[in-house]
Amino acid sequence: MHELSIARSIIAIVEQAAKDEGFERVLEIRLKMGEFSGLVPECLREFFPIAAKDTPAEGAKLVMETVPAAFRCLDCGYEGPADRKNACCPRCRGTALRMTQGREFYVEDLKVE
């Protein structure tokens, strides 16, 4: 249920942008969501209208793009997707992996009028 608080945070960003930039209505909100961000897009879509009611974002379309996970192998230096089934580097089969992308979540863009 933390998606409701995330939706409220998105609205806070929109309201601050509206104040700073002087727009009155948001038509579309583009979000980047890491594959391992822990957010459930369907839940965010469900709670967003509740948070957006009576704000510049009421009725705005949410466009969510998933950012795939990427890893760096600390053994061989490989960077990219990993073998998830075996949780190892596809190049050297090492297991010393550090996630370099896939946890992010941010508002990328607003389409306004």
Secondary structure, DSSP 8 states (H G I E B T S, - for coil): -HHHHHHHHHHHHHHHHHHHH----EEEEEEEEETTS---HHHHHHHHHHHHTTSTTTT-EEEEEEE--EEEETTT--EE--BTTTTB-TTT----EEEEES--EEEEEEEE-
